[in-house]
Amino acid sequence: MKGLKKRILVADDNPVNRKLTATLIKLAGYNAELATDGLEVVEKYTSSPRSYGIILMDIQMPWTNGIQATEVIRRFEKRQGLDPIPIIGMSADQDRKDKDLCITAGMNDFIPKPVERETMEKIFKRWLGCNSQQG
């Protein structure tokens, strides 16, 4: 998959974190689509699931948090017969409990915030299967 063919869906309630993450995504050669909470990410993904290559999901958001949103997305995928999209949990808390909670909810991986460029690029390579520079 070429880097610019799929968008990276980012869910984070903090505007500074959203902007930082979007910048890192762009530097890696991908396009970002931003959501401010779990409900918005569920709506965006379920309305066009094949448009996204990966979801970066803050686990602590108001209204619908990242854990709840992931559970809704996984049920939707099962009902629709879709392959699960890689969902990567993000949290400023680097507690093992948060990582375990993410995996139990159906997320594929976990990265601490603030996210660093090298970490982001490793995540894309691992879960998208290619380096955006190579396509």
C-alpha positions as CSV (number, residue, x, y, z in Angstrom):
1,M,0.0,0.0,0.0
2,K,1.4,3.4,-0.9
3,G,1.6,5.8,2.0
4,L,-0.7,8.4,0.6
5,K,-3.4,6.0,-0.5
6,K,-4.6,5.3,3.1
7,R,-5.3,7.9,5.7
8,I,-4.3,7.6,9.4
9,L,-7.3,8.2,11.6
10,V,-6.2,10.0,14.8
11,A,-8.4,10.3,17.9
12,D,-7.2,12.7,20.6
13,D,-9.2,15.3,22.6
14,N,-6.1,17.5,23.1
15,P,-5.6,19.9,20.2
16,V,-1.8,20.2,20.8
17,N,-1.5,16.4,20.7
18,R,-3.6,16.2,17.6
19,K,-1.5,18.8,15.8
20,L,1.8,17.1,16.9
21,T,0.6,13.7,15.8
22,A,-0.7,15.0,12.4
23,T,2.7,16.6,11.8
24,L,4.5,13.4,12.5
25,I,2.1,11.5,10.2
26,K,2.8,14.0,7.4
27,L,6.5,13.8,7.9
28,A,6.3,10.0,7.6
29,G,4.5,10.5,4.2
30,Y,0.9,9.8,5.2
31,N,-2.3,11.8,5.4
32,A,-4.0,12.3,8.8
33,E,-7.7,12.6,9.5
34,L,-8.4,13.9,13.0
35,A,-11.2,13.2,15.5
36,T,-11.7,14.8,18.8
37,D,-13.2,11.9,20.7
38,G,-14.0,8.2,20.5
39,L,-17.5,8.8,19.1
40,E,-16.2,10.8,16.2
41,V,-13.6,8.2,15.3
42,V,-16.3,5.5,15.4
43,E,-18.5,7.6,13.1
44,K,-15.7,8.3,10.6
45,Y,-14.4,4.7,10.5
46,T,-17.8,3.0,10.3
47,S,-18.9,5.3,7.5
48,S,-15.8,4.5,5.3
49,P,-13.8,1.6,6.8
50,R,-11.7,1.0,3.7
51,S,-10.5,4.6,3.7
52,Y,-8.1,4.1,6.7
53,G,-4.9,2.1,7.1
54,I,-4.6,2.5,10.9
55,I,-6.2,4.2,13.8
56,L,-4.2,6.0,16.5
57,M,-6.4,6.2,19.6
58,D,-6.0,8.2,22.8
59,I,-7.4,6.0,25.5
60,Q,-8.4,8.8,27.8
61,M,-11.0,11.0,26.1
62,P,-14.3,12.5,27.3
63,W,-17.7,11.1,26.1
64,T,-16.5,7.9,24.5
65,N,-12.9,7.0,25.4
66,G,-10.5,5.0,23.3
67,I,-11.3,1.7,25.0
68,Q,-15.0,2.0,24.4
69,A,-14.5,3.2,20.8
70,T,-12.2,0.2,20.1
71,E,-14.8,-2.2,21.4
72,V,-17.5,-0.6,19.2
73,I,-15.2,-0.7,16.1
74,R,-14.4,-4.4,16.7
75,R,-18.1,-5.3,17.0
76,F,-18.8,-3.4,13.8
77,E,-16.0,-5.2,11.9
78,K,-17.2,-8.6,13.1
79,R,-20.8,-7.8,11.9
80,Q,-19.6,-6.5,8.6
81,G,-17.1,-9.3,8.0
82,L,-14.2,-6.8,7.8
83,D,-10.6,-7.6,8.6
84,P,-9.7,-5.7,11.8
85,I,-7.9,-2.4,11.2
86,P,-4.8,-1.9,13.3
87,I,-5.7,0.3,16.3
88,I,-2.8,1.7,18.3
89,G,-3.5,2.9,21.8
90,M,-1.9,6.1,23.0
91,S,-1.6,7.4,26.5
92,A,0.6,9.8,28.5
93,D,0.4,7.2,31.3
94,Q,3.1,4.6,30.6
95,D,1.7,2.1,33.1
96,R,1.7,-1.5,32.1
97,K,-2.0,-1.6,33.2
98,D,-2.9,0.8,30.3
99,K,-1.1,-1.3,27.7
100,D,-2.9,-4.4,29.0
101,L,-6.2,-2.6,29.0
102,C,-5.6,-1.6,25.3
103,I,-4.8,-5.1,24.2
104,T,-7.7,-6.6,26.1
105,A,-10.1,-4.1,24.4
106,G,-8.9,-5.2,21.0
107,M,-6.2,-2.7,20.2
108,N,-3.1,-4.1,18.4
109,D,-0.4,-2.1,20.0
110,F,0.4,0.8,22.4
111,I,2.7,3.8,22.3
112,P,3.4,6.4,25.0
113,K,2.7,10.1,24.5
114,P,4.2,12.4,23.6
115,V,4.8,10.3,20.5
116,E,8.2,10.6,19.0
117,R,8.9,10.5,15.2
118,E,11.0,7.3,15.3
119,T,8.3,5.5,17.3
120,M,5.6,6.6,14.9
121,E,7.6,5.4,11.9
122,K,8.2,2.0,13.5
123,I,4.5,1.7,14.2
124,F,3.6,2.5,10.5
125,K,6.2,0.0,9.3
126,R,5.0,-2.7,11.6
127,W,1.3,-2.3,11.1
128,L,1.1,-1.0,7.5
129,G,3.7,-3.3,6.3
130,C,5.7,-0.8,4.3
131,N,7.8,2.3,4.6
132,S,6.0,5.3,3.1
133,Q,9.2,6.3,1.3
134,Q,9.3,3.0,-0.5
135,G,5.6,2.7,-1.0
